[in-house]
Amino acid sequence: MCGIVVDVDGPDDGIGARMLARLGHRGPDDMGERRVGRSWIGHARLSIVDLEGGGQPLVDRDGRRFVICNGEIYNHRALRERLGHDRFLTDSDCEAALHAVAAWGPSAVAELKGMFAVCVADADGGVVMARDLLGIKPLYWARRGERTLFASELRAFEPEWRRDVRTFPPGHVWTPEDGLRPFGTIAEEADLFTTRSEAVEAVRAALITGVRRRLMADVPVGVFLSGGLDSSLVAAIATREVAGSGERLRSFAVGLAGSPDLAAARTVADHLGLEHHERVYDATEAAAVLERAVAVTESYEPSLVRSAVPNYLLAELAALHVKVVLTGEGADELFAGYDHYRDIADAEELNAELVRNVAGLHDLNLQRCDRVTMAHGLEARVPFLDLDLIAVAQRVPPPWKLPGPTGQEKRLLREAFEGWLPHETLWRRKAQFGDGSGASTVLPEYAASLVGPDWESERVDGLPAPRSREELAYQRIFADHLAGIRADQVLGRFATA
């Protein structure tokens, strides 16, 4: 996991280096930069794969084509087989993107399975920018005349450029010649499963594969453990996958003293034999870290902020022990885990809503997941958003995703892993992370206390009208750190909801 900056057709005025310096937290292990043809490219590295030889920019044998990448290419070994091992100079997974684009052109980014924001630049002036299909890894861009800037976070951009900054859309590739175009879609037509047992087996196999892929690392990998279904399943699978390695899987939980998440996480950790770590915080600590959490998350959406505060504290703890963590993001969007899905009785309507919410994750949960971890030089990986698992989930008939007769959500997912977890964990009713960890009980009241009674008449430049006193408090913090950023250009539908 890393941070990247690209300056296409810009003068040698140092703007790229200044932008890269603002992303040092994303890559505390190394910094690399280079002028390549028409572009300046820069990379802040968090070393995870090929610790010795994976420094970026990576170069081809001719010394004319370079790549920088934020993310992980999980199928890089399969790509090496297809491309030929003689092309490769390192064991870095990111080098696969370099040679795939060189061999097959810009459309080759569709062959990459993983999470990535990537740039391939060559000495003849060619530039290829791409972002993974789901937008798991962030990428923003701004254009003025012929000059185009790219960066992993909003904070990287110079203040005078901020009004021009936009989200680089997931699943797209850009070149100066052909502009922006999509390279894939997450909504695929496929035959639905005809038997529940077939669906259960396919879901189980796909999630196991998704976790296995995300254990790819030359450093220890841990797991965020809330004690809920999703993170507990990830922990259970990872525990089996690392069995025999001689190391215990490390798990990390956060919450107020006595919060349900802490108790549930302890139960799972004991059952699985994990090396478990806890971060217990109080209302004073939550208030103290609020401004920092909003600033690093680069969002003011209340539900995002409430979960960002405990996650920020959790990431701070985990970074003391590991460089990589697995999380449970995406399960609720694939298997209808949220309460509001209960109100959708029509199967086609439910399916459309699930697809829409998966496509919008990059503006909400994935943004929070990336920012709070990378603020501490920690990489988060999301097994539930493996493309093969998404394809399997789309084949599950929508009625099978609706709550069962007892009102239990994600019933099919629970059935797929019967016996893997304690019964009370496997069938525990869902709680929002901010609720289960206690953040939602302390943050709204504190945030509202920062705003006066006439809050409804206040507007923050570039942001929509606040929907509550709490949101206005977060908007003020957002503007203090990112003045000039236009919400409608970088926060998607959540900016105006």
Solvent accessible surface area in square Angstrom, and as a share of the most:
residue,aa,sasa,rsa
1,M,4,0.02
2,C,6,0.04
3,G,0,0.00
4,I,0,0.00
5,V,0,0.00
6,V,0,0.00
7,D,3,0.01
8,V,1,0.01
9,D,51,0.26
10,G,8,0.08
11,P,83,0.52
12,D,128,0.66
13,D,68,0.35
14,G,34,0.32
15,I,7,0.03
16,G,4,0.04
17,A,45,0.35
18,R,108,0.40
19,M,0,0.00
20,L,6,0.03
21,A,70,0.54
22,R,80,0.29
23,L,0,0.00
24,G,21,0.21
25,H,41,0.18
26,R,0,0.00
27,G,2,0.02
28,P,84,0.53
29,D,66,0.34
30,D,66,0.34
31,M,92,0.41
32,G,14,0.13
33,E,98,0.44
34,R,118,0.43
35,R,96,0.35
36,V,5,0.03
37,G,39,0.38
38,R,75,0.27
39,S,0,0.00
40,W,23,0.08
41,I,0,0.00
42,G,0,0.00
43,H,1,0.00
44,A,0,0.00
45,R,16,0.06
46,L,5,0.02
47,S,12,0.08
48,I,4,0.02
49,V,16,0.09
50,D,23,0.12
51,L,74,0.37
52,E,170,0.76
53,G,34,0.33
54,G,2,0.02
55,G,31,0.29
56,Q,13,0.06
57,P,28,0.17
58,L,8,0.04
59,V,49,0.28
60,D,18,0.10
61,R,151,0.55
62,D,114,0.59
63,G,39,0.38
64,R,114,0.42
65,R,68,0.25
66,F,13,0.06
67,V,0,0.00
68,I,0,0.00
69,C,0,0.00
70,N,0,0.00
71,G,3,0.03
72,E,4,0.02
73,I,0,0.00
74,Y,23,0.09
75,N,30,0.15
76,H,1,0.00
77,R,153,0.56
78,A,58,0.45
79,L,1,0.01
80,R,12,0.05
81,E,123,0.55
82,R,141,0.51
83,L,16,0.08
84,G,22,0.21
85,H,106,0.47
86,D,108,0.56
87,R,89,0.33
88,F,15,0.06
89,L,82,0.41
90,T,29,0.17
91,D,85,0.44
92,S,5,0.03
93,D,5,0.03
94,C,7,0.04
95,E,1,0.00
96,A,0,0.00
97,A,1,0.00
98,L,0,0.00
99,H,6,0.03
100,A,0,0.00
101,V,13,0.07
102,A,39,0.30
103,A,40,0.31
104,W,92,0.32
105,G,23,0.22
106,P,39,0.25
107,S,70,0.45
108,A,3,0.02
109,V,1,0.01
110,A,54,0.42
111,E,68,0.30
112,L,7,0.04
113,K,74,0.32
114,G,14,0.14
115,M,1,0.01
116,F,3,0.01
117,A,0,0.00
118,V,2,0.01
119,C,0,0.00
120,V,5,0.03
121,A,0,0.00
122,D,25,0.13
123,A,43,0.33
124,D,117,0.61
125,G,10,0.10
126,G,24,0.23
127,V,3,0.02
128,V,15,0.08
129,M,0,0.00
130,A,0,0.00
131,R,9,0.03
132,D,3,0.01
133,L,35,0.17
134,L,7,0.03
135,G,2,0.02
136,I,13,0.06
137,K,4,0.02
138,P,5,0.03
139,L,0,0.00
140,Y,8,0.03
141,W,25,0.09
142,A,2,0.02
143,R,123,0.45
144,R,104,0.38
145,G,74,0.71
146,E,139,0.62
147,R,32,0.12
148,T,1,0.01
149,L,0,0.00
150,F,0,0.00
151,A,0,0.00
152,S,0,0.00
153,E,1,0.01
154,L,0,0.00
155,R,47,0.17
156,A,0,0.00
157,F,0,0.00
158,E,11,0.05
159,P,84,0.53
160,E,105,0.47
161,W,14,0.05
162,R,30,0.11
163,R,124,0.45
164,D,38,0.20
165,V,0,0.00
166,R,120,0.44
167,T,28,0.16
168,F,0,0.00
169,P,36,0.22
170,P,25,0.16
171,G,3,0.03
172,H,42,0.19
173,V,1,0.01
174,W,4,0.01
175,T,6,0.03
176,P,40,0.25
177,E,121,0.54
178,D,97,0.50
179,G,22,0.21
180,L,69,0.34
181,R,76,0.28
182,P,90,0.57
183,F,40,0.17
184,G,37,0.36
185,T,71,0.42
186,I,20,0.10
187,A,53,0.41
188,E,100,0.45
189,E,175,0.79
190,A,53,0.41
191,D,120,0.62
192,L,84,0.42
193,F,8,0.03
194,T,118,0.68
195,T,69,0.40
196,R,80,0.29
197,S,71,0.46
198,E,72,0.32
199,A,0,0.00
200,V,17,0.10
201,E,102,0.46
202,A,26,0.20
203,V,0,0.00
204,R,72,0.26
205,A,59,0.46
206,A,11,0.08
207,L,0,0.00
208,I,30,0.15
209,T,42,0.25
210,G,0,0.00
211,V,0,0.00
212,R,124,0.45
213,R,68,0.25
214,R,9,0.03
215,L,35,0.17
216,M,41,0.18
217,A,29,0.22
218,D,84,0.44
219,V,25,0.14
220,P,56,0.35
221,V,20,0.12
222,G,0,0.00
223,V,0,0.00
224,F,16,0.07
225,L,1,0.01
226,S,28,0.18
227,G,0,0.00
228,G,18,0.17
229,L,9,0.04
230,D,17,0.09
231,S,10,0.06
232,S,0,0.00
233,L,0,0.00
234,V,0,0.00
235,A,0,0.00
236,A,2,0.01
237,I,1,0.01
238,A,0,0.00
239,T,31,0.18
240,R,137,0.50
241,E,58,0.26
242,V,35,0.20
243,A,76,0.59
244,G,87,0.84
245,S,74,0.48
246,G,80,0.77
247,E,103,0.46
248,R,144,0.53
249,L,10,0.05
250,R,52,0.19
251,S,0,0.00
252,F,0,0.00
253,A,1,0.01
254,V,3,0.01
255,G,0,0.00
256,L,34,0.17
257,A,84,0.65
258,G,80,0.77
259,S,8,0.05
260,P,75,0.47
261,D,6,0.03
262,L,2,0.01
263,A,54,0.42
264,A,18,0.14
265,A,0,0.00
266,R,106,0.39
267,T,52,0.30
268,V,0,0.00
269,A,3,0.02
270,D,117,0.61
271,H,99,0.44
272,L,31,0.15
273,G,42,0.40
274,L,8,0.04
275,E,54,0.24
276,H,49,0.22
277,H,36,0.16
278,E,58,0.26
279,R,56,0.20
280,V,70,0.40
281,Y,4,0.02
282,D,72,0.37
283,A,52,0.41
284,T,103,0.60
285,E,62,0.28
286,A,1,0.00
287,A,25,0.19
288,A,84,0.65
289,V,18,0.10
290,L,3,0.01
291,E,90,0.40
292,R,103,0.38
293,A,0,0.00
294,V,1,0.00
295,A,9,0.07
296,V,1,0.00
297,T,0,0.00
298,E,0,0.00
299,S,3,0.02
300,Y,2,0.01
301,E,25,0.11
302,P,16,0.10
303,S,58,0.38
304,L,2,0.01
305,V,1,0.00
306,R,67,0.25
307,S,12,0.07
308,A,0,0.00
309,V,0,0.00
310,P,0,0.00
311,N,10,0.05
312,Y,20,0.08
313,L,7,0.03
314,L,3,0.02
315,A,0,0.00
316,E,72,0.32
317,L,25,0.13
318,A,0,0.00
319,A,36,0.28
320,L,139,0.69
321,H,68,0.30
322,V,7,0.04
323,K,57,0.24
324,V,0,0.00
325,V,0,0.00
326,L,0,0.00
327,T,5,0.03
328,G,17,0.16
329,E,23,0.10
330,G,3,0.03
331,A,0,0.00
332,D,11,0.06
333,E,8,0.04
334,L,6,0.03
335,F,4,0.02
336,A,2,0.01
337,G,2,0.02
338,Y,37,0.14
339,D,102,0.53
340,H,89,0.40
341,Y,1,0.00
342,R,83,0.30
343,D,123,0.64
344,I,19,0.10
345,A,95,0.74
346,D,77,0.40
347,A,33,0.25
348,E,144,0.65
349,E,98,0.44
350,L,0,0.00
351,N,54,0.28
352,A,63,0.49
353,E,35,0.16
354,L,6,0.03
355,V,35,0.20
356,R,118,0.43
357,N,19,0.10
358,V,5,0.03
359,A,50,0.39
360,G,8,0.08
361,L,4,0.02
362,H,28,0.13
363,D,12,0.06
364,L,35,0.17
365,N,26,0.13
366,L,4,0.02
367,Q,7,0.03
368,R,16,0.06
369,C,8,0.05
370,D,5,0.03
371,R,3,0.01
372,V,1,0.00
373,T,1,0.01
374,M,1,0.00
375,A,14,0.11
376,H,43,0.19
377,G,9,0.09
378,L,0,0.00
379,E,0,0.00
380,A,5,0.04
381,R,0,0.00
382,V,2,0.01
383,P,0,0.00
384,F,0,0.00
385,L,2,0.01
386,D,4,0.02
387,L,60,0.30
388,D,51,0.27
389,L,0,0.00
390,I,6,0.03
391,A,48,0.37
392,V,24,0.14
393,A,1,0.01
394,Q,33,0.15
395,R,74,0.27
396,V,1,0.01
397,P,17,0.11
398,P,16,0.10
399,P,71,0.45
400,W,62,0.22
401,K,9,0.04
402,L,43,0.21
403,P,38,0.24
404,G,19,0.18
405,P,132,0.83
406,T,103,0.60
407,G,19,0.18
408,Q,12,0.05
409,E,5,0.02
410,K,4,0.02
411,R,69,0.25
412,L,4,0.02
413,L,1,0.00
414,R,1,0.00
415,E,51,0.23
416,A,1,0.01
417,F,0,0.00
418,E,101,0.45
419,G,63,0.61
420,W,38,0.13
421,L,9,0.05
422,P,20,0.13
423,H,128,0.57
424,E,112,0.50
425,T,5,0.03
426,L,1,0.01
427,W,50,0.18
428,R,51,0.19
429,R,124,0.45
430,K,68,0.29
431,A,47,0.37
432,Q,89,0.39
433,F,47,0.20
434,G,7,0.06
435,D,71,0.37
436,G,1,0.01
437,S,0,0.00
438,G,6,0.05
439,A,0,0.00
440,S,29,0.19
441,T,97,0.57
442,V,31,0.18
443,L,1,0.00
444,P,36,0.23
445,E,137,0.61
446,Y,80,0.30
447,A,0,0.00
448,A,25,0.20
449,S,80,0.52
450,L,83,0.41
451,V,5,0.03
452,G,36,0.35
453,P,118,0.74
454,D,112,0.58
455,W,45,0.16
456,E,119,0.53
457,S,91,0.59
458,E,58,0.26
459,R,140,0.51
460,V,18,0.10
461,D,97,0.50
462,G,19,0.19
463,L,17,0.08
464,P,38,0.24
465,A,50,0.39
466,P,12,0.07
467,R,110,0.40
468,S,38,0.24
469,R,85,0.31
470,E,11,0.05
471,E,3,0.01
472,L,0,0.00
473,A,3,0.02
474,Y,0,0.00
475,Q,0,0.00
476,R,85,0.31
477,I,19,0.10
478,F,2,0.01
479,A,24,0.19
480,D,113,0.59
481,H,77,0.34
482,L,4,0.02
483,A,61,0.47
484,G,20,0.19
485,I,2,0.01
486,R,65,0.24
487,A,1,0.01
488,D,99,0.52
489,Q,41,0.18
490,V,1,0.01
491,L,6,0.03
492,G,36,0.34
493,R,91,0.33
494,F,32,0.13
495,A,1,0.01
496,T,93,0.54
497,A,78,0.61
